[in-house]
């Protein structure tokens, strides 16, 4: 237990330092900030969920001492607690006859969905900070964006920037975009943590085959409800928009899994996969195509069809 406590405290301090690096304002500090959930996830997956919980709490305490209670509470709700929860779920298992080692581990696809839900929730809980109704939320968020970009200051430079940037449009797009980014960051950190723990020999569950991930049957229903909810008035429409965006990101990950399966046997497979990954990273919008591919697999079992597809004839 003493080892778990020490590992948890060390991981918490590392997390606090990564999170606090954002205060420097540099691009490299932003990358470090994005990696702040990583030590908590490593502690939780590599040792136990108790180590992850201690890491989250100790990081929160360190940030409270330096930056205050409000800042540390925001960290705990948006980063510390979600990272611990994903680490806890990653090691969740139940005994099942016929399974590998007699144990069925928590499905990787559900971890992806949890990351999407958490990414959305981390933005939704911040809505009251800007307003308690849709109009005040949008107006205050737009004002915050204008202040951050310097668009509310007089001068020709600000006016020229205003021509290229529409704060009203940014205020509309920012919530789902930030939620989607949060979901992607959580997924990447979860993958990195599991990979690091596997290399160190501490990973207790088998490494999941990402090309075989699946979502529960209720997932497309929830996505459909979120998309339909976008047309609701007020904050309900905004919240639905946020959840729809992150769930589409989850289906984009499923689309990548489908892509890895259906391109097997193609000679140019490495170039195809590299090109698609690069397009998603550079432009972003191709992720929508992958989301549609993931949804199509749910309805049409594209991976199953590809697996049943006969291979090339062999020469005798």
Helices and strands as residue ranges (DSSP letters): H 2-20, G 21-24, H 27-34, H 38-46, H 49-67, H 69-75, I 76-80, H 81-90, E 93-95, G 100-102, E 103-105, H 108-124, H 127-130, H 134-149, H 156-164, H 167-199, G 210-212, H 218-229, H 235-262, H 269-283, H 286-300, H 302-308
